[in-house]
Amino acid sequence: MKDIVKIPSNVQKISKKDMAVAAISHILVALCGCFAARAVVMDKLLPFGIALLAGAPVTYTPAAAIGVFLGYVFPATGGNGFKYTACLFAVLAIKLLLSSFKKIVANDAFLTLIAGLSAIMTSAATFRGLGGNSIDIISETLLTAAGAYFFSKGFKAAQKAESGLSGNELVAMLIAINIIIMGLFDLQLMGVSLGRILSILLILIASKYGGIISGAVSGTVVA
């Protein structure tokens, strides 16, 4: 029996620390997905959950999908989340089907494209049933596509943050973080919005450690 069951010598043992870090990172991505799905634009649009799912690395796509789905179960706008759930499954199916093509599913332009196409197709399909209009469809499509681009850049920047970031990478990560914080705006502690407190704190931190430009970018996104 010992001769039959052999463990290859090149297989590395995964330590408990690595497993804990991996579990925590997946949980954090799921939470970020939930918060992004609850970031409201123009009092009725919720494009950023789909954007985060599209921009997330394939490794974190299942965790992101779970978080985004939970965020859309009870939409922050109080409306019907069916359209966003349908878009979620469309993006998830495309990414998982093409997961073996690593260069494609890691390409920022490709992720931006599938996010935008999924958003406009599901919006057009539910146009009459959910009472939308052409301005909403165009706005939501552009926000979803742009959000996917910045989330893709932001995830890549976060993975190499310890080795230092370029100006563009820092800006992308700040925009992604600010979008996630938007989902916390409706959470209040003694009448004070937790999201707004975190937004101001991020602006101050970005200004101190990233310079005036980083602070200005954070302030612009928050505004």
Secondary structure as the mmCIF struct_conf table of DSSP 4:
data_model
#
loop_
_struct_conf.conf_type_id
_struct_conf.id
_struct_conf.beg_label_comp_id
_struct_conf.beg_label_asym_id
_struct_conf.beg_label_seq_id
_struct_conf.end_label_comp_id
_struct_conf.end_label_asym_id
_struct_conf.end_label_seq_id
TURN_TY1_P TURN_TY1_P1 LYS A 2 ILE A 4
BEND BEND1 VAL A 5 VAL A 5
TURN_TY1_P TURN_TY1_P2 SER A 9 ASN A 10
HELX_LH_PP_P HELX_LH_PP_P1 VAL A 11 SER A 15
HELX_RH_AL_P HELX_RH_AL_P1 LYS A 16 ALA A 37
TURN_TY1_P TURN_TY1_P3 ARG A 38 ARG A 38
STRN STRN1 VAL A 41 VAL A 41
TURN_TY1_P TURN_TY1_P4 MET A 42 LYS A 44
STRN STRN2 LEU A 45 LEU A 45
HELX_RH_AL_P HELX_RH_AL_P2 PHE A 48 GLY A 55
BEND BEND2 ALA A 56 ALA A 56
HELX_RH_3T_P HELX_RH_3T_P1 VAL A 58 TYR A 60
HELX_RH_AL_P HELX_RH_AL_P3 THR A 61 VAL A 73
BEND BEND3 PHE A 74 PHE A 74
TURN_TY1_P TURN_TY1_P5 ALA A 76 THR A 77
BEND BEND4 GLY A 78 GLY A 79
HELX_RH_AL_P HELX_RH_AL_P4 PHE A 82 LEU A 97
TURN_TY1_P TURN_TY1_P6 LEU A 98 SER A 100
HELX_RH_AL_P HELX_RH_AL_P5 LYS A 102 VAL A 105
TURN_TY1_P TURN_TY1_P7 ALA A 106 ALA A 106
HELX_RH_AL_P HELX_RH_AL_P6 ASP A 108 ALA A 125
TURN_TY1_P TURN_TY1_P8 THR A 126 GLY A 131
HELX_RH_AL_P HELX_RH_AL_P7 SER A 134 GLN A 159
TURN_TY1_P TURN_TY1_P9 LYS A 160 LYS A 160
HELX_RH_3T_P HELX_RH_3T_P2 ALA A 161 SER A 163
HELX_RH_AL_P HELX_RH_AL_P8 GLY A 167 MET A 182
TURN_TY1_P TURN_TY1_P10 GLY A 183 ASP A 186
STRN STRN3 GLN A 188 LEU A 189
TURN_TY1_P TURN_TY1_P11 MET A 190 GLY A 191
STRN STRN4 VAL A 192 SER A 193
HELX_RH_AL_P HELX_RH_AL_P9 LEU A 194 VAL A 222
#
